[in-house]
Amino acid sequence: MKPNEYVTLGQSGLRVSPLCLGTMTFGTEWGWGADETASRAIFDRYFERGGNFVDTADAYTNGKSEEMVGKFIKEAKARDRVALATKFTFNAQPGNPNAGGNGRKNMYRAIEGSLRRLQTDYIDLYWMHIWDMVTPVEEVLSSFDTLVRAGKIRYIGFSDVPAWYVARAQTLAEQLGRERIIALQLEYSLVERNIEREHIPAAQELGMAVCPWSPLAGGILSGKYKGEGKLGSPQGRLDIQKTAGTALFERFTERNWKIVDVLVDVAKQMGRPPAEVALNWVATQPGVTSTIIGATKVNQLDSNLSSLDFAIPAELRARLDKAGALDPFAHPYVCFSPPIQARLRGGTAIRPWSR
Ligand SMILES: NC(=O)c1ccc[n+]([C@@H]2O[C@H](COP(=O)([O-])OP(=O)(O)OC[C@H]3O[C@@H](n4cnc5c(N)ncnc54)[C@H](OP(=O)(O)O)[C@@H]3O)[C@@H](O)[C@H]2O)c1
């Protein structure tokens, strides 16, 4: 990443670095993160190398991540310089249904906690963390709008939502004159490419940035795992997470190992670490604006920040594209494939104005 090179986040005036510092790894509360000393070193190095975009969430490491980020920003006197993003949705009080989800009561409760832990009086980008499947979209939009008017947040984003939901929200926001959604935060990597079907086209059509999370799929795309776990010691985070019983962390699959094999081979041919090649691939995919990187050590961060300093040659990129490609025959997407679309065009060539 070149210092002083920024990108506007969707259709907004917010300028951010193309690599955002994810801080889900700040804190050891979940058994695999970085302690405060290591987190501070990572944070300082990211800023030294010109980064300005930091992502956290109220739920990360039980609030510890926000606390650390707030402290580091304050001590570095960096509040004006940083584009600070955090999230709400996860429940903070077991047994209390209104201390979680996307209803107004929880959103207003959550923002106060985040502002306190982050030691600031405003958030630059406030993310709805996960669709809660019950709150009306109109309520979400008007609650966000009120927080913008109150000066507590500057911009709004949606994370982990169905594409239809964000398309409805953005269209309503435009029609009702509410604050628009400027960005989507979604999982995207060489092994997880489902957002290519609906979310990326929606984001491009509706003026939203895409910010991929877990671009290394928790570390498997660094090439340091094989078979049942990490090569050598100490254990990696995926060794610990695989016992969590969540499908989200089931990274050690036959399909993924095949993709990793291709990646490792491509990286070898390029003389680059697999992690850098995997990050470069995702960060330069269509629609991607700023990729949220994670690290538990400064040397990992240094390498990850170098991932935009080269281009993947076309023939090697084609191998990566093919390795984890989505099923081209899945319905209804097969209807949008060139052979079927050609039958709609009667032998003419049509190029959309915006692509
Ligand atoms: N919205 C959401 O639902 C959501 C969900 C997840 C994450 N996020 C955001 O996305 C950010 C990034 O996610 P992530 O931490 O899962 O990203 P990731 O890049 O997929 O995984 C990061 C992990 O990969 C390993 N790693 C990183 N760089 C490496 C390198 N150069 N060489 C070898 N190993 C390397 C480290 O594991 P070890 O510690 O084992 O070395 C590190 O903890 C989070 O901090 C958070 O801000 C959002």
Ligand as a Chemical Component Dictionary entry (heavy atoms), coordinates in Angstrom:
data_LIG
# 
_chem_comp.id                   LIG 
_chem_comp.type                 NON-POLYMER 
_chem_comp.pdbx_formal_charge   0 
_chem_comp.three_letter_code    LIG 
# 
loop_
_chem_comp_atom.comp_id 
_chem_comp_atom.atom_id 
_chem_comp_atom.alt_atom_id 
_chem_comp_atom.type_symbol 
_chem_comp_atom.charge 
_chem_comp_atom.model_Cartn_x 
_chem_comp_atom.model_Cartn_y 
_chem_comp_atom.model_Cartn_z 
_chem_comp_atom.pdbx_ordinal 
LIG N1  N1  N 0  -18.338 -8.206  9.654  1  
LIG C1  C1  C 0  -18.016 -9.401  10.067 2  
LIG O1  O1  O 0  -18.880 -10.252 10.323 3  
LIG C2  C2  C 0  -16.567 -9.739  10.245 4  
LIG C3  C3  C 0  -16.193 -11.085 10.528 5  
LIG C4  C4  C 0  -14.841 -11.361 10.655 6  
LIG C5  C5  C 0  -13.899 -10.350 10.525 7  
LIG N2  N2  N 1  -14.285 -9.057  10.292 8  
LIG C6  C6  C 0  -13.306 -7.956  10.155 9  
LIG O2  O2  O 0  -12.290 -8.353  9.253  10 
LIG C7  C7  C 0  -11.020 -8.243  9.874  11 
LIG C8  C8  C 0  -10.069 -9.249  9.291  12 
LIG O3  O3  O 0  -10.585 -10.557 9.527  13 
LIG P1  P1  P 0  -9.613  -11.746 9.852  14 
LIG O4  O4  O 0  -8.754  -11.436 11.042 15 
LIG O5  O5  O -1 -10.444 -12.970 9.880  16 
LIG O6  O6  O 0  -8.677  -11.713 8.537  17 
LIG P2  P2  P 0  -7.829  -12.827 7.796  18 
LIG O7  O7  O 0  -6.834  -12.078 6.988  19 
LIG O8  O8  O 0  -8.691  -13.779 7.076  20 
LIG O9  O9  O 0  -7.118  -13.640 8.954  21 
LIG C9  C9  C 0  -6.163  -13.056 9.781  22 
LIG C10 C10 C 0  -5.323  -14.183 10.418 23 
LIG O10 O10 O 0  -4.506  -14.761 9.423  24 
LIG C11 C11 C 0  -3.194  -14.938 9.897  25 
LIG N3  N3  N 0  -2.309  -14.043 9.119  26 
LIG C12 C12 C 0  -2.544  -12.741 8.800  27 
LIG N4  N4  N 0  -1.533  -12.270 8.028  28 
LIG C13 C13 C 0  -0.664  -13.286 7.858  29 
LIG C14 C14 C 0  0.561   -13.400 7.165  30 
LIG N5  N5  N 0  1.087   -12.386 6.477  31 
LIG N6  N6  N 0  1.203   -14.593 7.205  32 
LIG C15 C15 C 0  0.686   -15.637 7.879  33 
LIG N7  N7  N 0  -0.480  -15.590 8.572  34 
LIG C16 C16 C 0  -1.152  -14.413 8.545  35 
LIG C17 C17 C 0  -3.216  -14.605 11.377 36 
LIG O11 O11 O 0  -3.491  -15.790 12.084 37 
LIG P3  P3  P 0  -2.605  -16.236 13.374 38 
LIG O12 O12 O 0  -2.998  -15.294 14.430 39 
LIG O13 O13 O 0  -3.040  -17.643 13.621 40 
LIG O14 O14 O 0  -1.156  -16.107 12.990 41 
LIG C18 C18 C 0  -4.392  -13.660 11.495 42 
LIG O15 O15 O 0  -5.005  -13.718 12.767 43 
LIG C19 C19 C 0  -11.323 -8.398  11.373 44 
LIG O16 O16 O 0  -10.307 -7.863  12.182 45 
LIG C20 C20 C 0  -12.602 -7.619  11.476 46 
LIG O17 O17 O 0  -12.326 -6.231  11.537 47 
LIG C21 C21 C 0  -15.610 -8.764  10.132 48 
# 
loop_
_chem_comp_bond.comp_id 
_chem_comp_bond.atom_id_1 
_chem_comp_bond.atom_id_2 
_chem_comp_bond.value_order 
_chem_comp_bond.pdbx_ordinal 
LIG N1  C1  SING 1  
LIG C1  O1  DOUB 2  
LIG C1  C2  SING 3  
LIG C2  C3  SING 4  
LIG C2  C21 DOUB 5  
LIG C3  C4  DOUB 6  
LIG C4  C5  SING 7  
LIG C5  N2  DOUB 8  
LIG N2  C6  SING 9  
LIG N2  C21 SING 10 
LIG C6  O2  SING 11 
LIG C6  C20 SING 12 
LIG O2  C7  SING 13 
LIG C7  C8  SING 14 
LIG C7  C19 SING 15 
LIG C8  O3  SING 16 
LIG O3  P1  SING 17 
LIG P1  O4  DOUB 18 
LIG P1  O5  SING 19 
LIG P1  O6  SING 20 
LIG O6  P2  SING 21 
LIG P2  O7  DOUB 22 
LIG P2  O8  SING 23 
LIG P2  O9  SING 24 
LIG O9  C9  SING 25 
LIG C9  C10 SING 26 
LIG C10 O10 SING 27 
LIG C10 C18 SING 28 
LIG O10 C11 SING 29 
LIG C11 N3  SING 30 
LIG C11 C17 SING 31 
LIG N3  C12 SING 32 
LIG N3  C16 SING 33 
LIG C12 N4  DOUB 34 
LIG N4  C13 SING 35 
LIG C13 C14 SING 36 
LIG C13 C16 DOUB 37 
LIG C14 N5  SING 38 
LIG C14 N6  DOUB 39 
LIG N6  C15 SING 40 
LIG C15 N7  DOUB 41 
LIG N7  C16 SING 42 
LIG C17 O11 SING 43 
LIG C17 C18 SING 44 
LIG O11 P3  SING 45 
LIG P3  O12 DOUB 46 
LIG P3  O13 SING 47 
LIG P3  O14 SING 48 
LIG C18 O15 SING 49 
LIG C19 O16 SING 50 
LIG C19 C20 SING 51 
LIG C20 O17 SING 52 
# 
